[in-house]
Amino acid sequence: MDDAGIQALIEVVFFEKEGMDYYRMAAERALNPATRALFEMLVEDEKKHVDYLSGLHDRLSAGGEWPDEITISPEKDFKAIFVEASRSLAKDISVTATETEALERAIEMENKGRAMYLELSEKAANQTEKRLYAMLAEWELGHANYIQDYYNYFQDHGLFMNE
């Protein structure tokens, strides 16, 4: 693999690690159980991304080839998960300004990741690489929409509180 492709993997692993660390911190600071659970789920997904992409980087750096198949994929239907979760969300909970800011930043991060992966997919010479980055772009979009669903729910139900 060329140096640019390996460098791209280094950058996306770093990006995913930053996301994972941010979501872990946001989960630890969240007072609202629904917000905490959302960020914990995002930590799990970002860890899957980091592990897969790091393994791929190691393989390609050692002179290996791109695999024929991508063995990572989003197993979640984010819309269905939110619909189910929203049925059990308490209407008397509140979402702190810190949590609100964390949700807003998370949406921005996921959208940034999606744009990055779309660009990498367009530039990719290898078809597996192209499919991987396109799939990750869709996964990031799923995350952004999922977070936005929570944000909208909290806003629509007047659950944001001022600090």
KOLLO-900675 format. One line per field, with one value per residue: residue in three letters; x, y, z of N, C-alpha, C in turn. Coordinates in nm, 4 decimals. Example, Ala and Ser with C-alpha at 12.3 -4.5 7.8 and 13.67 -1.06 7.14 Angstrom:
BEGIN
rest	(ALA; SER)
n.x	(1.3190; 1.2850)
n.y	(-0.5690; -0.2250)
n.z	(0.7800; 0.7080)
ca.x	(1.2300; 1.3670)
ca.y	(-0.4500; -0.1060)
ca.z	(0.7800; 0.7140)
c.x	(1.3200; 1.2900)
c.y	(-0.3300; 0.0030)
c.z	(0.7800; 0.7870)
//
This chain:
BEGIN
rest	(MET; ASP; ASP; ALA; GLY; ILE; GLN; ALA; LEU; ILE; GLU; VAL; VAL; PHE; PHE; GLU; LYS; GLU; GLY; MET; ASP; TYR; TYR; ARG; MET; ALA; ALA; GLU; ARG; ALA; LEU; ASN; PRO; ALA; THR; ARG; ALA; LEU; PHE; GLU; MET; LEU; VAL; GLU; ASP; GLU; LYS; LYS; HIS; VAL; ASP; TYR; LEU; SER; GLY; LEU; HIS; ASP; ARG; LEU; SER; ALA; GLY; GLY; GLU; TRP; PRO; ASP; GLU; ILE; THR; ILE; SER; PRO; GLU; LYS; ASP; PHE; LYS; ALA; ILE; PHE; VAL; GLU; ALA; SER; ARG; SER; LEU; ALA; LYS; ASP; ILE; SER; VAL; THR; ALA; THR; GLU; THR; GLU; ALA; LEU; GLU; ARG; ALA; ILE; GLU; MET; GLU; ASN; LYS; GLY; ARG; ALA; MET; TYR; LEU; GLU; LEU; SER; GLU; LYS; ALA; ALA; ASN; GLN; THR; GLU; LYS; ARG; LEU; TYR; ALA; MET; LEU; ALA; GLU; TRP; GLU; LEU; GLY; HIS; ALA; ASN; TYR; ILE; GLN; ASP; TYR; TYR; ASN; TYR; PHE; GLN; ASP; HIS; GLY; LEU; PHE; MET; ASN; GLU)
n.x	(0.0849; 0.0401; 0.2165; 0.0461; -0.2042; -0.1572; -0.0932; -0.3415; -0.4916; -0.3653; -0.4415; -0.7239; -0.7549; -0.6534; -0.8443; -1.0788; -1.0045; -0.9883; -1.2596; -1.3691; -1.2481; -1.3562; -1.6322; -1.6325; -1.5556; -1.7738; -1.9807; -1.9089; -1.9481; -2.2154; -2.5296; -2.7844; -2.9428; -3.0168; -2.8672; -2.6127; -2.6159; -2.6378; -2.3887; -2.2180; -2.2810; -2.1840; -1.9108; -1.8545; -1.8994; -1.7069; -1.4781; -1.4857; -1.4388; -1.1773; -1.0306; -1.0655; -0.9670; -0.7070; -0.6001; -0.6140; -0.4402; -0.1990; -0.1722; -0.1483; 0.0746; 0.2703; 0.3129; 0.1071; -0.1948; -0.5014; -0.7927; -1.0248; -1.2858; -1.4851; -1.4927; -1.6279; -1.9158; -2.2012; -2.4065; -2.6348; -2.9611; -3.0082; -3.2269; -3.4426; -3.3521; -3.3572; -3.6336; -3.7381; -3.6026; -3.6984; -3.9536; -3.9278; -3.8080; -3.7906; -4.0138; -3.9631; -3.7003; -3.3935; -3.1737; -2.8525; -2.6755; -2.4126; -2.4347; -2.5958; -2.4236; -2.2311; -2.3753; -2.4236; -2.1604; -2.0905; -2.2548; -2.1415; -1.8836; -1.9400; -2.0467; -1.8223; -1.6541; -1.7972; -1.7757; -1.4987; -1.4622; -1.6151; -1.4650; -1.2231; -1.3150; -1.3820; -1.1269; -0.9956; -0.8129; -0.8276; -1.0876; -1.1984; -1.1067; -1.2390; -1.5085; -1.5010; -1.4504; -1.6752; -1.8787; -1.8121; -1.8624; -2.1407; -2.2039; -2.1152; -2.2979; -2.5310; -2.4771; -2.4719; -2.7366; -2.8723; -2.7832; -2.8840; -3.1571; -3.1971; -3.1252; -3.3222; -3.5516; -3.5122; -3.5178; -3.7735; -3.9363; -3.8840; -3.6667; -3.4135; -3.2010; -3.1076; -2.7932)
n.y	(-0.1181; 0.2276; 0.5119; 0.7284; 0.6096; 0.4578; 0.6626; 0.7902; 0.5987; 0.6113; 0.8675; 0.8422; 0.6541; 0.7979; 1.0057; 0.8588; 0.7610; 0.9995; 1.0692; 0.8533; 0.8920; 1.1429; 1.0842; 0.9009; 1.0639; 1.2417; 1.0662; 0.9968; 1.2396; 1.2894; 1.3439; 1.2686; 0.9651; 0.8661; 1.0197; 0.9468; 0.6713; 0.6896; 0.8095; 0.6097; 0.3987; 0.5088; 0.5157; 0.2396; 0.1821; 0.3493; 0.2324; -0.0133; 0.0804; 0.1866; -0.0447; -0.2128; -0.0517; -0.0024; -0.2613; -0.3109; -0.1124; -0.2091; -0.4502; -0.3619; -0.1957; -0.3797; -0.4793; -0.6222; -0.6952; -0.5251; -0.6567; -0.8884; -0.8722; -0.6623; -0.6733; -0.5464; -0.3833; -0.1685; -0.2844; -0.1956; -0.0568; 0.2545; 0.4302; 0.2652; 0.1871; 0.4323; 0.4936; 0.2882; 0.3414; 0.5973; 0.5521; 0.4758; 0.6854; 0.9040; 1.1678; 1.3592; 1.4089; 1.5958; 1.7772; 1.8792; 2.1892; 2.1339; 1.8734; 1.9246; 2.0804; 1.8840; 1.7020; 1.8606; 1.9031; 1.6401; 1.5790; 1.7514; 1.6374; 1.3819; 1.4510; 1.5726; 1.3515; 1.1941; 1.3509; 1.3389; 1.0617; 1.0283; 1.1795; 1.0357; 0.7950; 0.8710; 0.9283; 0.6883; 0.4217; 0.1485; -0.0901; -0.2189; -0.0520; 0.1802; 0.0990; 0.0486; 0.3043; 0.4409; 0.2987; 0.3544; 0.6272; 0.6275; 0.5059; 0.6990; 0.8987; 0.7732; 0.7740; 1.0550; 1.1263; 0.9776; 1.0918; 1.3455; 1.2885; 1.2337; 1.4829; 1.6483; 1.5319; 1.5861; 1.8649; 1.9147; 1.8278; 2.0022; 1.9588; 2.0570; 2.2277; 2.5354; 2.6376)
n.z	(0.0000; -0.0616; 0.0805; 0.1341; 0.1720; 0.4027; 0.5767; 0.5822; 0.7188; 0.9687; 1.0454; 1.0551; 1.2566; 1.4727; 1.4769; 1.5399; 1.7918; 1.9355; 1.9301; 2.0740; 2.3252; 2.3901; 2.4006; 2.6092; 2.8244; 2.8187; 2.8843; 3.1451; 3.2734; 3.2400; 3.3839; 3.3315; 3.2787; 3.0222; 2.8438; 2.9279; 2.8632; 2.5844; 2.5145; 2.6100; 2.4371; 2.2019; 2.2627; 2.2585; 1.9845; 1.8613; 1.9607; 1.8274; 1.5694; 1.6008; 1.6742; 1.4468; 1.2345; 1.3259; 1.3228; 1.0500; 0.9589; 1.0722; 0.9324; 0.6633; 0.6830; 0.7314; 0.4872; 0.3859; 0.1981; 0.1048; 0.2567; 0.1011; 0.1816; 0.3921; 0.7329; 0.9310; 1.0431; 1.0828; 1.3316; 1.4257; 1.4202; 1.4267; 1.4303; 1.5057; 1.7576; 1.8906; 1.8799; 2.0382; 2.2801; 2.3387; 2.4242; 2.6832; 2.8089; 3.0758; 3.1480; 3.3293; 3.3629; 3.3457; 3.1312; 3.1471; 3.0828; 3.0189; 2.9229; 2.7026; 2.5449; 2.4994; 2.3456; 2.1190; 2.0305; 1.9763; 1.7571; 1.5689; 1.5540; 1.4492; 1.2013; 1.0882; 1.0760; 0.8946; 0.6597; 0.6227; 0.5774; 0.3440; 0.1637; 0.1684; 0.0619; -0.1975; -0.2980; -0.2839; -0.4275; -0.4250; -0.4329; -0.2065; -0.0042; -0.0790; -0.0402; 0.2361; 0.3510; 0.2569; 0.3851; 0.6522; 0.6494; 0.6254; 0.8668; 1.0468; 0.9799; 1.0679; 1.3450; 1.3889; 1.3249; 1.5174; 1.7577; 1.7133; 1.7159; 1.9901; 2.0960; 1.9785; 2.0932; 2.3669; 2.3541; 2.2419; 2.4488; 2.6486; 2.8212; 2.8561; 3.0729; 3.2244; 3.3442)
ca.x	(0.0000; 0.1191; 0.2314; -0.0716; -0.3099; -0.1204; -0.1079; -0.4855; -0.5352; -0.3147; -0.5250; -0.8600; -0.7459; -0.6403; -0.9752; -1.1712; -0.9624; -1.0321; -1.4034; -1.3925; -1.2104; -1.4538; -1.7587; -1.6125; -1.5601; -1.9115; -2.0606; -1.8742; -2.0011; -2.3601; -2.6158; -2.9044; -2.9125; -3.0323; -2.7506; -2.4987; -2.6258; -2.6076; -2.2445; -2.1542; -2.2985; -2.0909; -1.7766; -1.8436; -1.8860; -1.5780; -1.3761; -1.4879; -1.3714; -1.0347; -0.9727; -1.0629; -0.8782; -0.5701; -0.5596; -0.5949; -0.3151; -0.0878; -0.1635; -0.0995; 0.2101; 0.3604; 0.3231; -0.0093; -0.2902; -0.6371; -0.8734; -1.1293; -1.4130; -1.4845; -1.5530; -1.6888; -2.0342; -2.2918; -2.5068; -2.7464; -3.0560; -3.0128; -3.3622; -3.5225; -3.3042; -3.4090; -3.7788; -3.7584; -3.5534; -3.7812; -4.0747; -3.9011; -3.7435; -3.8720; -4.0464; -3.9275; -3.5548; -3.3437; -3.0469; -2.7743; -2.6126; -2.2916; -2.4778; -2.6433; -2.3032; -2.1679; -2.4551; -2.3978; -2.0249; -2.0914; -2.3130; -2.0376; -1.7759; -1.9870; -2.0565; -1.6847; -1.6080; -1.8647; -1.7141; -1.3650; -1.4726; -1.6614; -1.3502; -1.1309; -1.3775; -1.3682; -0.9862; -0.9410; -0.7867; -0.8682; -1.2335; -1.2300; -1.0821; -1.3494; -1.6286; -1.4827; -1.4693; -1.8154; -1.9567; -1.7863; -1.9342; -2.2812; -2.2087; -2.1058; -2.4277; -2.6225; -2.4483; -2.5152; -2.8832; -2.9122; -2.7598; -2.9794; -3.2875; -3.1999; -3.1234; -3.4555; -3.6455; -3.4932; -3.5626; -3.9186; -4.0019; -3.8442; -3.5840; -3.2880; -3.2051; -3.0008; -2.7102)
ca.y	(0.0000; 0.3505; 0.5861; 0.8129; 0.5239; 0.4236; 0.7866; 0.8114; 0.5095; 0.6677; 0.9832; 0.8046; 0.5892; 0.9080; 1.0718; 0.7707; 0.7586; 1.1259; 1.0574; 0.7581; 0.9579; 1.2484; 1.0226; 0.8421; 1.1763; 1.2918; 0.9677; 1.0078; 1.3653; 1.2981; 1.3147; 1.2082; 0.8268; 0.8460; 1.0801; 0.8607; 0.5488; 0.7281; 0.8261; 0.4785; 0.3245; 0.5676; 0.4678; 0.1029; 0.1858; 0.4090; 0.1305; -0.1075; 0.1470; 0.1942; -0.1789; -0.2608; 0.0317; -0.0260; -0.3913; -0.2924; -0.0368; -0.2997; -0.5455; -0.2945; -0.1465; -0.4949; -0.5228; -0.7008; -0.6388; -0.5003; -0.7797; -0.8910; -0.8370; -0.5780; -0.7560; -0.4602; -0.3149; -0.1267; -0.3872; -0.1297; 0.0296; 0.3644; 0.4858; 0.1721; 0.1946; 0.5556; 0.4814; 0.2031; 0.4111; 0.7146; 0.5066; 0.4603; 0.8042; 0.9753; 1.3046; 1.4517; 1.4212; 1.7200; 1.7655; 1.9961; 2.2653; 2.0604; 1.7623; 1.9851; 2.1139; 1.7584; 1.6496; 1.9456; 1.8736; 1.5048; 1.5881; 1.8116; 1.5394; 1.2762; 1.5096; 1.5895; 1.2170; 1.1537; 1.4241; 1.2830; 0.9295; 1.0441; 1.2253; 0.9227; 0.6988; 0.9237; 0.9251; 0.5531; 0.3492; 0.0106; -0.0989; -0.2505; 0.0716; 0.2692; 0.0502; 0.0668; 0.4438; 0.4761; 0.2382; 0.4311; 0.7547; 0.6005; 0.4775; 0.8291; 0.9631; 0.7079; 0.8298; 1.1962; 1.1288; 0.9205; 1.1954; 1.4526; 1.2434; 1.2577; 1.6280; 1.6986; 1.4822; 1.6651; 2.0012; 1.9137; 1.8012; 2.1039; 1.8953; 2.1284; 2.3208; 2.6357; 2.6275)
ca.z	(0.0000; -0.0684; 0.2060; 0.1566; 0.2267; 0.5401; 0.6530; 0.6006; 0.8271; 1.0948; 1.0781; 1.0947; 1.3880; 1.5680; 1.4823; 1.6119; 1.9325; 1.9947; 1.9505; 2.1822; 2.4505; 2.4185; 2.4402; 2.7420; 2.9181; 2.8223; 2.9580; 3.2870; 3.3261; 3.2193; 3.4977; 3.2753; 3.2402; 2.8772; 2.7796; 2.9623; 2.7824; 2.4464; 2.4992; 2.6300; 2.3121; 2.1054; 2.2996; 2.2072; 1.8386; 1.8249; 1.9913; 1.7147; 1.4578; 1.6324; 1.6690; 1.3082; 1.1539; 1.3728; 1.2692; 0.9068; 0.9459; 1.1018; 0.8206; 0.5435; 0.7116; 0.7255; 0.3478; 0.3464; 0.1022; 0.1533; 0.2556; -0.0012; 0.2457; 0.5110; 0.8386; 1.0321; 0.9898; 1.1903; 1.3606; 1.4920; 1.3500; 1.5223; 1.4365; 1.5855; 1.8956; 1.9502; 1.8978; 2.1554; 2.3992; 2.3689; 2.4934; 2.8263; 2.8646; 3.1738; 3.1066; 3.4365; 3.3722; 3.2874; 3.0613; 3.1854; 2.9740; 2.9827; 2.8374; 2.5778; 2.4682; 2.4583; 2.2341; 2.0025; 1.9821; 1.9211; 1.6223; 1.4846; 1.5345; 1.3593; 1.0672; 1.0411; 1.0411; 0.7707; 0.5488; 0.6060; 0.5159; 0.2058; 0.0852; 0.1545; -0.0285; -0.3340; -0.3377; -0.2730; -0.5521; -0.4024; -0.4171; -0.0669; 0.0685; -0.1166; 0.0284; 0.3802; 0.3879; 0.2308; 0.4932; 0.7739; 0.6338; 0.6577; 1.0103; 1.1128; 0.9584; 1.1623; 1.4775; 1.3942; 1.3282; 1.6459; 1.8575; 1.6833; 1.7639; 2.1343; 2.1159; 1.9435; 2.1933; 2.4889; 2.3260; 2.2219; 2.5761; 2.7441; 2.9234; 2.8733; 3.1851; 3.2259; 3.4643)
c.x	(0.0887; 0.1187; 0.1095; -0.1857; -0.2827; -0.1345; -0.2558; -0.5376; -0.4870; -0.4050; -0.6654; -0.8599; -0.7359; -0.7750; -1.0737; -1.1347; -1.0041; -1.1821; -1.4359; -1.3608; -1.3107; -1.5858; -1.7481; -1.6218; -1.7030; -2.0018; -2.0348; -1.9354; -2.1531; -2.4356; -2.7423; -2.8710; -2.9234; -2.9128; -2.6270; -2.5000; -2.5932; -2.4566; -2.1694; -2.1662; -2.2016; -1.9473; -1.7556; -1.8225; -1.7512; -1.4652; -1.3709; -1.4150; -1.2197; -0.9699; -0.9605; -0.9613; -0.7323; -0.5172; -0.5323; -0.4647; -0.1952; -0.0653; -0.0999; 0.0422; 0.3131; 0.3715; 0.2063; -0.0982; -0.4220; -0.7131; -0.9779; -1.2629; -1.3894; -1.5577; -1.6053; -1.8100; -2.1217; -2.3991; -2.6347; -2.8332; -3.0821; -3.1527; -3.4501; -3.4818; -3.3598; -3.5588; -3.8090; -3.7172; -3.6446; -3.9102; -4.0532; -3.8306; -3.8401; -3.8936; -4.0048; -3.7757; -3.5137; -3.2069; -2.9699; -2.7169; -2.4853; -2.3262; -2.5258; -2.5252; -2.2337; -2.2433; -2.4285; -2.2600; -2.0195; -2.1489; -2.2102; -1.9266; -1.8178; -1.9994; -1.9183; -1.6282; -1.6697; -1.8006; -1.5745; -1.3712; -1.5237; -1.5466; -1.2508; -1.1861; -1.3621; -1.2259; -0.9292; -0.9259; -0.8370; -1.0179; -1.2750; -1.2129; -1.1971; -1.4773; -1.6196; -1.5116; -1.6128; -1.9057; -1.9364; -1.8552; -2.0816; -2.2989; -2.2032; -2.2373; -2.5326; -2.6032; -2.5016; -2.6669; -2.9363; -2.8970; -2.8604; -3.1197; -3.3007; -3.2078; -3.2625; -3.5600; -3.6352; -3.5455; -3.7149; -3.9970; -3.9576; -3.7547; -3.4481; -3.3015; -3.0883; -2.9232; -2.6603)
c.y	(0.1235; 0.4232; 0.6726; 0.7324; 0.4858; 0.5470; 0.8166; 0.7235; 0.5600; 0.7819; 0.9425; 0.7310; 0.6970; 0.9783; 0.9891; 0.7618; 0.8866; 1.1219; 0.9673; 0.8223; 1.0655; 1.1881; 0.9577; 0.9511; 1.2285; 1.1962; 0.9791; 1.1325; 1.3755; 1.2599; 1.2423; 1.0659; 0.8011; 0.9030; 0.9947; 0.7349; 0.5766; 0.7377; 0.6940; 0.3921; 0.3766; 0.5253; 0.3277; 0.1017; 0.2427; 0.3105; 0.0270; -0.0478; 0.1473; 0.0571; -0.2285; -0.1831; 0.0156; -0.1587; -0.3836; -0.2162; -0.1282; -0.3966; -0.4799; -0.2407; -0.2577; -0.5508; -0.6055; -0.6255; -0.6066; -0.6322; -0.7726; -0.8435; -0.7469; -0.6556; -0.6731; -0.3944; -0.2714; -0.2330; -0.3261; -0.0538; 0.1445; 0.4217; 0.3959; 0.1759; 0.3198; 0.5457; 0.3986; 0.2762; 0.5276; 0.6756; 0.5001; 0.5813; 0.8755; 1.1184; 1.4077; 1.4633; 1.5563; 1.6932; 1.8937; 2.0666; 2.1955; 1.9435; 1.8132; 2.0184; 1.9879; 1.6966; 1.7297; 1.9168; 1.7351; 1.5040; 1.6464; 1.7117; 1.4310; 1.3286; 1.5319; 1.4546; 1.1690; 1.2213; 1.3684; 1.1486; 0.9367; 1.0876; 1.1116; 0.8176; 0.7436; 0.9099; 0.7842; 0.4865; 0.2054; 0.0046; -0.1338; -0.1264; 0.1699; 0.2294; 0.0718; 0.2105; 0.4899; 0.4210; 0.3140; 0.5675; 0.7366; 0.5733; 0.6081; 0.9068; 0.9038; 0.7593; 0.9724; 1.2055; 1.0788; 1.0250; 1.3096; 1.4156; 1.2670; 1.4069; 1.6861; 1.6556; 1.5666; 1.8068; 2.0077; 1.8940; 1.8981; 2.0522; 1.9616; 2.2245; 2.4179; 2.6202; 2.7626)
c.z	(0.0000; 0.0658; 0.2374; 0.2180; 0.3710; 0.6288; 0.6798; 0.7136; 0.9627; 1.1392; 1.1217; 1.2284; 1.4957; 1.5865; 1.5642; 1.7605; 2.0034; 2.0244; 2.0679; 2.3175; 2.4888; 2.4676; 2.5784; 2.8491; 2.9313; 2.9004; 3.1080; 3.3508; 3.3183; 3.3457; 3.4537; 3.2292; 3.0893; 2.8025; 2.8058; 2.8749; 2.6352; 2.4265; 2.5207; 2.5049; 2.2063; 2.1349; 2.2428; 2.0559; 1.7958; 1.8536; 1.8793; 1.5951; 1.4809; 1.6172; 1.5248; 1.2252; 1.1966; 1.3195; 1.1200; 0.8799; 0.9669; 0.9863; 0.6983; 0.5626; 0.7026; 0.5833; 0.3001; 0.2485; 0.1723; 0.1531; 0.1444; 0.0546; 0.3655; 0.6193; 0.9550; 0.9665; 1.1067; 1.2101; 1.4136; 1.3928; 1.4464; 1.5383; 1.5244; 1.7323; 1.9625; 1.9760; 2.0221; 2.2830; 2.4373; 2.4395; 2.6445; 2.8877; 2.9596; 3.1263; 3.2117; 3.4555; 3.3166; 3.2264; 3.0888; 3.0624; 2.9277; 2.8903; 2.7019; 2.4880; 2.4177; 2.3411; 2.1065; 1.9435; 1.9186; 1.7792; 1.5264; 1.4538; 1.4360; 1.2160; 1.0065; 0.9974; 0.9112; 0.6500; 0.5191; 0.5338; 0.3717; 0.1155; 0.0634; 0.0584; -0.1735; -0.3853; -0.3451; -0.4095; -0.5421; -0.3741; -0.2738; 0.0200; 0.0443; -0.0418; 0.1793; 0.4198; 0.3620; 0.3418; 0.6235; 0.7681; 0.6699; 0.8068; 1.0891; 1.0971; 1.0525; 1.3037; 1.4893; 1.4042; 1.4623; 1.7570; 1.8388; 1.7303; 1.9145; 2.1638; 2.0902; 2.0468; 2.3211; 2.4701; 2.3158; 2.3516; 2.6860; 2.8554; 2.9426; 2.9899; 3.1733; 3.3549; 3.5054)
//
